Amino acid sequence: MNAVSDAPVRIGLAGFGTVGSGLVTILERNADWIRRRLGRDLVLKKVLVRDVSKPRAVALPEGVALTADPDALVTDPEIDIVVELMGGIDAAFALIHKALHAGKHVVTANKALLAERGPELFALAAQKGLGLYYEASCAGAIPIVETLKESLAGNRIKSIIGILNGTANYILSSMSDKGLPFADALRKAQELGYAEADPTLDIEGLDAAHKLILLIRLAYGQNLPLSRLFVEGITRVTPEDIRFADEFGYVIKLIGQVHEAGGKLVAGVCPMLVHKDFLLASVKGPYNAVRVEGDAAGSILLHGRGAGDLPTGSAVLADIMALSRVGVTPNNTGFVTEPLPDADVLDLDDAVCPHYIHFTVKDQAGVMAAISKSMGVHGVSIRQAVQKGEPEDGYVPIVFLTHEAPERAIRGVLDDAADMAFIKPGTVHFRVL
């Protein structure tokens, strides 16, 4: 990049969808403010799209070239920063790889790519002394990446707990506040543009998992492959369980979390009961929130919009501006060691937390005693046990809240239950935060 302090920084943008349009809007609207901050202009030079003839919702500034050729961005000697907002894995990887080899800084919002192939790209960026920045990849407008890389860099991070997917949070909020079944809440999210036509990544927890992997890398300096992360989505959450949780004083949220236990990481994404006294319980709609606990700073909660054109475009622009400051030394992962070591992960069977278990049982004597006996055999201590509602077709729900118990003990209880003739298949099990 040109080292002259007042020289413009030229940008090549790959992808002109929702986030790309938001970025262009902010660059135009806040150009004077950006110049006051940087002492130089940010100039959009080229935009890579699939179809150059397609009408665009946002007009490009005069002189900006549209292209369908990825090499037009990476081979242009005037482009200083390549911004990848295409999504996907293979084409995005190829573009970023070429851009780094060509000596260009890169900004991306592609959490799936960085979760799955990030170590290769970070190693290349370190080798070239270039920036590979990705604030927009985690929780939209929330500045969690910069917070972990810089503001809390002197802390040993004790835990991260977050609502990392706005689509899932909107669906669960709608189910809680309006009593909607899952399918109706999902349909409403799609109508409002909060959910994609294919919502799999959001409702199965994979989008949140990608983000959690990036946060683990930033907080602990370790690479955790997606294949080793426990991931469970929200498709089995029902209005009935939301009501039961509410009566116990909890709400159900899709939570991504990581903490250390005995020198190993405990990490996963799953629906959890969150007590109403916790600030995370009050995060509703398409919002994200991340609670970070540092050994020195204590607990910090960051809250904001997790998606959208302007919120995510704002995070992209923050990275562009960080890389545009003269004399900047890129800080990609927050650690000087590259490549980062693989994470040492605690076996899921050894993970300990309280649990919620909802059995549907025949309305007959001895059922509660049999289930309680199984819990005793496996060392699971019961905190609360309630039979809810009137019999339906001869069955009634029984709900248990346990004290902290290892995962293997709960699985033993669930295995026992599967062999009990008086318990209807489909026992519901959620973890409690």
C-alpha positions as CSV (number, residue, x, y, z in Angstrom):
1,M,0.0,0.0,0.0
2,N,1.2,3.5,-0.8
3,A,3.0,4.9,2.3
4,V,2.1,8.6,1.5
5,S,-0.2,9.6,4.3
6,D,-2.7,11.6,2.2
7,A,-2.8,9.1,-0.8
8,P,-6.2,7.6,-1.4
9,V,-6.7,3.9,-0.6
10,R,-8.3,2.1,-3.5
11,I,-10.7,-0.8,-2.9
12,G,-11.7,-3.7,-5.0
13,L,-15.1,-5.1,-3.9
14,A,-16.1,-8.7,-4.6
15,G,-19.8,-9.1,-4.2
16,F,-22.5,-6.4,-4.4
17,G,-25.4,-8.0,-2.5
18,T,-26.8,-6.8,0.8
19,V,-23.6,-6.2,2.6
20,G,-21.7,-4.9,-0.4
21,S,-24.6,-2.4,-1.1
22,G,-24.4,-1.3,2.6
23,L,-20.7,-0.7,2.4
24,V,-21.0,1.4,-0.8
25,T,-23.8,3.5,0.9
26,I,-21.7,4.2,4.0
27,L,-18.6,5.0,1.9
28,E,-20.6,7.6,0.0
29,R,-22.6,9.0,2.9
30,N,-19.7,9.3,5.3
31,A,-16.9,10.2,3.0
32,D,-16.1,13.5,4.7
33,W,-16.2,11.9,8.2
34,I,-13.9,9.0,7.0
35,R,-11.4,11.6,5.6
36,R,-11.4,13.4,9.0
37,R,-10.6,10.1,10.7
38,L,-8.0,8.8,8.2
39,G,-6.6,11.9,6.6
40,R,-7.1,10.2,3.3
41,D,-9.9,9.1,1.0
42,L,-11.3,5.6,0.5
43,V,-12.0,5.1,-3.2
44,L,-14.0,2.2,-4.6
45,K,-12.3,1.3,-7.9
46,K,-13.8,-2.0,-9.1
47,V,-16.7,-4.3,-8.1
48,L,-16.8,-8.0,-9.0
49,V,-20.3,-9.4,-9.7
50,R,-21.7,-12.4,-11.5
51,D,-23.8,-10.5,-14.0
52,V,-22.7,-7.0,-14.9
53,S,-26.0,-6.2,-16.7
54,K,-28.2,-6.9,-13.6
55,P,-29.9,-3.8,-12.1
56,R,-28.5,-2.8,-8.7
57,A,-30.4,-1.5,-5.7
58,V,-27.6,0.9,-4.9
59,A,-25.9,3.1,-7.6
60,L,-22.2,3.0,-7.8
61,P,-20.1,6.2,-7.8
62,E,-19.1,7.6,-11.1
63,G,-16.0,5.9,-12.5
64,V,-16.4,2.6,-10.6
65,A,-16.0,-0.4,-13.0
66,L,-18.1,-3.5,-12.8
67,T,-16.4,-6.8,-13.8
68,A,-17.2,-10.5,-13.8
69,D,-13.5,-11.4,-13.8
70,P,-12.0,-12.1,-10.3
71,D,-8.5,-11.5,-11.7
72,A,-9.4,-7.9,-12.5
73,L,-9.3,-7.2,-8.8
74,V,-6.2,-9.1,-7.8
75,T,-4.0,-8.1,-10.8
76,D,-4.9,-4.3,-10.7
77,P,-1.8,-2.7,-9.3
78,E,-3.7,0.3,-8.0
79,I,-6.0,-1.7,-5.8
80,D,-4.7,-1.7,-2.2
81,I,-7.5,-3.7,-0.4
82,V,-9.7,-6.5,-1.7
83,V,-13.0,-6.8,0.1
84,E,-14.6,-10.3,-0.2
85,L,-18.3,-10.3,0.3
86,M,-19.3,-13.1,-2.1
87,G,-19.8,-15.8,0.4
88,G,-19.3,-19.5,-0.3
89,I,-16.0,-21.4,0.1
90,D,-14.1,-22.3,-3.1
91,A,-14.4,-19.2,-5.2
92,A,-13.9,-16.9,-2.1
93,F,-10.8,-18.9,-1.1
94,A,-9.3,-18.7,-4.5
95,L,-9.9,-14.9,-4.6
96,I,-8.4,-14.2,-1.2
97,H,-5.4,-16.6,-1.9
98,K,-4.6,-14.7,-5.1
99,A,-5.1,-11.3,-3.5
100,L,-2.6,-12.1,-0.7
101,H,-0.1,-13.5,-3.2
102,A,-0.5,-10.3,-5.1
103,G,0.4,-8.3,-2.0
104,K,-3.0,-6.9,-1.2
105,H,-4.7,-6.6,2.2
106,V,-8.0,-8.5,2.5
107,V,-11.2,-7.8,4.4
108,T,-13.9,-10.5,4.5
109,A,-17.2,-11.2,6.2
110,N,-17.0,-14.9,5.3
111,K,-17.2,-16.8,8.6
112,A,-17.8,-20.2,6.9
113,L,-14.6,-19.8,4.8
114,L,-12.5,-18.7,7.8
115,A,-13.9,-21.4,10.1
116,E,-13.1,-24.2,7.6
117,R,-10.0,-22.9,5.8
118,G,-8.8,-20.0,7.9
119,P,-5.5,-21.5,9.1
120,E,-4.2,-21.7,5.5
121,L,-5.2,-18.1,4.7
122,F,-3.9,-16.7,8.0
123,A,-0.6,-18.5,7.5
124,L,-0.2,-17.0,4.0
125,A,-1.2,-13.5,5.3
126,A,1.4,-13.8,8.0
127,Q,4.1,-14.9,5.5
128,K,3.3,-11.9,3.3
129,G,3.0,-9.5,6.2
130,L,-0.5,-8.6,5.1
131,G,-3.8,-8.0,6.8
132,L,-6.7,-10.5,6.7
133,Y,-9.4,-8.8,8.7
134,Y,-12.9,-10.1,9.4
135,E,-14.8,-8.1,12.0
136,A,-18.0,-8.5,10.0
137,S,-17.8,-12.3,10.1
138,C,-18.8,-12.5,13.7
139,A,-22.1,-10.9,15.0
140,G,-22.5,-8.2,12.4
141,A,-22.0,-4.7,13.8
142,I,-20.8,-5.9,17.2
143,P,-17.0,-5.2,17.5
144,I,-16.2,-8.5,19.1
145,V,-13.2,-9.3,16.9
146,E,-11.4,-6.1,17.7
147,T,-12.4,-6.4,21.3
148,L,-10.7,-9.8,21.6
149,K,-7.7,-8.9,19.4
150,E,-6.9,-5.5,21.0
151,S,-9.0,-4.3,23.9
152,L,-8.8,-7.5,25.9
153,A,-5.5,-8.7,24.6
154,G,-3.9,-8.6,28.0
155,N,-6.6,-10.8,29.5
156,R,-6.7,-14.5,29.7
157,I,-10.3,-15.2,28.5
158,K,-12.2,-17.3,30.9
159,S,-15.3,-17.8,28.9
160,I,-17.3,-16.6,25.9
161,I,-21.1,-17.0,25.9
162,G,-23.1,-15.6,23.0
163,I,-26.3,-15.4,21.0
164,L,-24.5,-15.5,17.6
165,N,-27.3,-16.0,15.1
166,G,-30.1,-13.4,14.7
167,T,-32.4,-15.7,12.7
168,A,-32.5,-18.4,15.4
169,N,-32.9,-15.7,18.0
170,Y,-35.8,-14.1,16.1
171,I,-37.5,-17.5,15.8
172,L,-37.1,-18.4,19.4
173,S,-38.3,-14.9,20.5
174,S,-41.4,-15.3,18.3
175,M,-42.1,-18.7,19.8
176,S,-41.7,-17.3,23.3
177,D,-43.6,-14.0,22.9
178,K,-46.3,-15.1,20.6
179,G,-46.6,-18.8,21.2
180,L,-45.9,-19.6,17.6
181,P,-44.9,-23.1,16.5
182,F,-41.5,-23.4,15.1
183,A,-42.7,-23.7,11.5
184,D,-44.8,-20.5,11.7
185,A,-42.0,-18.6,13.4
186,L,-39.6,-19.6,10.7
187,R,-42.0,-18.6,8.0
188,K,-42.4,-15.2,9.6
189,A,-38.7,-14.8,9.7
190,Q,-38.4,-15.5,6.0
191,E,-41.2,-13.1,5.2
192,L,-39.3,-10.3,7.1
193,G,-36.0,-11.2,5.4
194,Y,-34.4,-12.5,8.7
195,A,-34.1,-16.0,7.3
196,E,-33.0,-17.3,3.9
197,A,-35.2,-19.4,1.7
198,D,-32.9,-22.3,2.8
199,P,-32.4,-21.6,6.5
200,T,-30.4,-24.7,7.3
201,L,-27.2,-23.0,8.4
202,D,-29.1,-20.8,10.8
203,I,-31.6,-23.2,12.3
204,E,-29.2,-26.1,12.6
205,G,-26.6,-24.0,14.5
206,L,-23.9,-24.1,11.8
207,D,-23.7,-20.4,11.3
208,A,-23.3,-19.8,15.0
209,A,-20.7,-22.7,15.0
210,H,-18.6,-21.0,12.3
211,K,-18.6,-17.7,14.4
212,L,-17.7,-19.6,17.6
213,I,-14.7,-21.2,15.9
214,L,-13.4,-17.7,14.9
215,L,-14.0,-16.4,18.5
216,I,-12.1,-19.4,20.0
217,R,-9.2,-18.7,17.7
218,L,-9.1,-15.1,18.8
219,A,-9.7,-15.7,22.5
220,Y,-7.5,-18.8,23.1
221,G,-5.0,-18.8,20.2
222,Q,-6.1,-22.3,19.1
223,N,-7.6,-23.8,16.0
224,L,-10.7,-25.9,16.5
225,P,-12.0,-27.8,13.4
226,L,-15.7,-27.6,12.9
227,S,-15.8,-31.5,12.9
228,R,-14.8,-31.4,16.6
229,L,-17.3,-28.9,17.8
230,F,-20.6,-30.1,19.3
231,V,-23.5,-28.4,17.3
232,E,-27.2,-28.8,17.8
233,G,-29.9,-26.6,16.2
234,I,-33.3,-25.3,17.3
235,T,-35.7,-27.5,15.2
236,R,-36.7,-29.6,18.2
237,V,-37.7,-26.6,20.4
238,T,-41.5,-26.6,20.9
239,P,-43.9,-24.0,22.4
240,E,-44.5,-26.6,25.1
241,D,-40.9,-26.7,26.3
242,I,-40.7,-22.9,26.0
243,R,-43.7,-22.7,28.4
244,F,-42.2,-25.2,30.8
245,A,-38.9,-23.3,30.8
246,D,-40.8,-20.0,31.4
247,E,-42.5,-21.6,34.5
248,F,-39.1,-22.5,35.9
249,G,-37.8,-19.0,35.3
250,Y,-35.9,-19.5,32.0
251,V,-36.0,-18.7,28.3
252,I,-34.6,-20.9,25.6
253,K,-31.8,-19.4,23.4
254,L,-29.4,-20.8,20.9
255,I,-26.1,-20.4,22.7
256,G,-22.5,-20.7,21.4
257,Q,-20.1,-20.9,24.3
258,V,-16.5,-21.8,25.2
259,H,-14.7,-22.0,28.5
260,E,-11.6,-23.7,30.0
261,A,-11.9,-26.7,32.3
262,G,-8.7,-28.4,33.5
263,G,-6.6,-26.9,30.8
264,K,-8.9,-28.0,28.0
265,L,-11.6,-26.2,26.1
266,V,-15.3,-27.0,26.5
267,A,-17.1,-25.6,23.5
268,G,-20.4,-26.1,21.6
269,V,-23.5,-24.6,20.1
270,C,-26.9,-25.8,21.2
271,P,-30.3,-24.6,22.6
272,M,-30.0,-23.8,26.3
273,L,-32.2,-22.7,29.1
274,V,-31.0,-19.2,30.2
275,H,-32.3,-17.8,33.5
276,K,-34.3,-14.6,33.1
277,D,-32.0,-12.8,35.5
278,F,-29.2,-13.1,32.9
279,L,-28.8,-10.2,30.5
280,L,-28.6,-12.6,27.6
281,A,-32.2,-13.8,28.3
282,S,-33.5,-10.3,27.4
283,V,-31.9,-10.3,23.9
284,K,-34.8,-10.6,21.5
285,G,-35.5,-10.5,17.8
286,P,-32.7,-10.5,15.2
287,Y,-30.1,-9.2,17.7
288,N,-26.8,-10.8,18.7
289,A,-25.0,-10.5,22.1
290,V,-21.7,-11.8,23.3
291,R,-20.6,-12.0,26.9
292,V,-16.8,-12.2,27.4
293,E,-15.2,-12.8,30.8
294,G,-11.5,-11.9,31.2
295,D,-9.4,-12.6,34.2
296,A,-8.6,-8.9,34.6
297,A,-11.5,-7.1,32.9
298,G,-14.3,-9.2,34.4
299,S,-17.5,-9.7,32.4
300,I,-18.3,-7.5,29.4
301,L,-21.5,-7.8,27.3
302,L,-21.6,-6.6,23.7
303,H,-25.0,-6.3,22.1
304,G,-26.2,-5.2,18.6
305,R,-27.6,-6.1,15.2
306,G,-26.1,-9.3,13.9
307,A,-26.9,-8.8,10.3
308,G,-28.2,-6.3,7.7
309,D,-26.7,-4.1,5.0
310,L,-25.6,-1.1,7.1
311,P,-24.7,-2.9,10.4
312,T,-22.5,-5.4,8.6
313,G,-21.2,-2.9,6.2
314,S,-20.2,-0.8,9.2
315,A,-18.0,-3.7,10.4
316,V,-16.5,-4.1,7.0
317,L,-15.6,-0.5,6.8
318,A,-14.0,-0.6,10.2
319,D,-11.6,-3.2,9.0
320,I,-10.8,-1.2,5.8
321,M,-10.1,1.9,7.9
322,A,-7.9,-0.1,10.3
323,L,-5.8,-1.4,7.4
324,S,-5.7,2.1,5.7
325,R,-3.9,3.8,8.6
326,V,-0.3,4.5,7.7
327,G,2.3,2.3,9.4
328,V,-0.2,-0.2,10.6
329,T,1.2,-3.6,11.4
330,P,-1.5,-6.2,10.6
331,N,-2.9,-8.1,13.5
332,N,-4.9,-11.0,12.1
333,T,-5.4,-13.6,14.8
334,G,-4.3,-11.6,17.8
335,F,-1.3,-13.9,18.4
336,V,2.3,-13.7,17.0
337,T,2.5,-17.5,16.7
338,E,1.6,-18.8,13.2
339,P,0.2,-21.3,12.5
340,L,-1.8,-21.5,15.8
341,P,-1.8,-24.9,17.6
342,D,-4.8,-27.2,17.4
343,A,-7.2,-26.9,20.3
344,D,-7.1,-29.4,23.2
345,V,-10.9,-30.1,23.6
346,L,-12.5,-31.8,26.6
347,D,-14.4,-34.9,25.7
348,L,-18.1,-34.1,25.5
349,D,-18.9,-36.9,27.9
350,D,-16.9,-35.1,30.6
351,A,-18.7,-31.7,30.1
352,V,-20.7,-30.7,33.1
353,C,-23.7,-28.4,33.4
354,P,-27.3,-28.5,34.7
355,H,-29.9,-30.2,32.4
356,Y,-33.6,-30.0,31.5
357,I,-35.3,-33.3,30.6
358,H,-38.9,-33.6,29.4
359,F,-40.4,-37.1,29.5
360,T,-43.9,-37.9,28.2
361,V,-45.1,-40.9,30.3
362,K,-48.1,-43.0,30.9
363,D,-50.3,-41.7,33.7
364,Q,-49.7,-44.5,36.1
365,A,-48.2,-45.1,39.5
366,G,-44.4,-45.7,39.9
367,V,-43.3,-43.7,36.9
368,M,-41.7,-40.9,38.8
369,A,-40.0,-43.4,41.1
370,A,-38.5,-45.4,38.2
371,I,-37.1,-42.3,36.5
372,S,-35.7,-41.0,39.8
373,K,-34.1,-44.4,40.5
374,S,-32.3,-44.2,37.1
375,M,-31.0,-40.8,37.9
376,G,-29.7,-42.0,41.2
377,V,-27.9,-44.9,39.6
378,H,-26.2,-42.5,37.2
379,G,-25.4,-40.0,39.9
380,V,-27.7,-37.3,38.6
381,S,-29.1,-35.0,41.3
382,I,-32.6,-33.7,40.8
383,R,-33.2,-30.0,41.4
384,Q,-36.8,-29.9,40.5
385,A,-39.4,-32.5,39.2
386,V,-42.8,-31.5,38.1
387,Q,-45.7,-33.3,36.4
388,K,-47.4,-30.8,34.1
389,G,-50.9,-30.7,32.7
390,E,-53.8,-33.2,32.4
391,P,-53.5,-36.6,30.7
392,E,-53.8,-36.7,26.9
393,D,-54.3,-40.1,25.4
394,G,-53.2,-41.5,28.7
395,Y,-49.9,-39.7,28.7
396,V,-48.6,-36.8,30.8
397,P,-45.4,-34.7,30.7
398,I,-42.9,-34.9,33.5
399,V,-40.2,-32.3,33.5
400,F,-36.9,-32.5,35.5
401,L,-34.3,-29.8,36.2
402,T,-31.0,-31.3,37.4
403,H,-28.1,-30.0,39.3
404,E,-24.8,-30.0,37.4
405,A,-24.1,-33.4,35.9
406,P,-21.6,-34.8,33.3
407,E,-23.0,-35.5,29.8
408,R,-22.3,-39.2,30.1
409,A,-24.6,-39.5,33.2
410,I,-27.4,-37.8,31.4
411,R,-27.0,-40.0,28.4
412,G,-27.2,-43.0,30.7
413,V,-30.5,-41.7,32.0
414,L,-31.8,-41.2,28.5
415,D,-30.7,-44.6,27.4
416,D,-32.6,-46.1,30.4
417,A,-35.7,-44.1,29.5
418,A,-35.6,-45.5,25.9
419,D,-36.1,-49.0,27.4
420,M,-38.9,-48.0,29.7
421,A,-42.2,-49.1,28.1
422,F,-44.2,-46.4,29.9
423,I,-42.1,-43.5,28.4
424,K,-43.1,-42.3,24.9
425,P,-40.3,-42.0,22.4
426,G,-39.0,-38.5,21.8
427,T,-37.7,-37.4,25.2
428,V,-36.6,-33.8,25.1
429,H,-33.2,-32.8,26.5
430,F,-31.7,-29.4,26.7
431,R,-28.7,-28.0,28.7
432,V,-29.0,-25.2,31.2
433,L,-26.6,-22.3,31.1
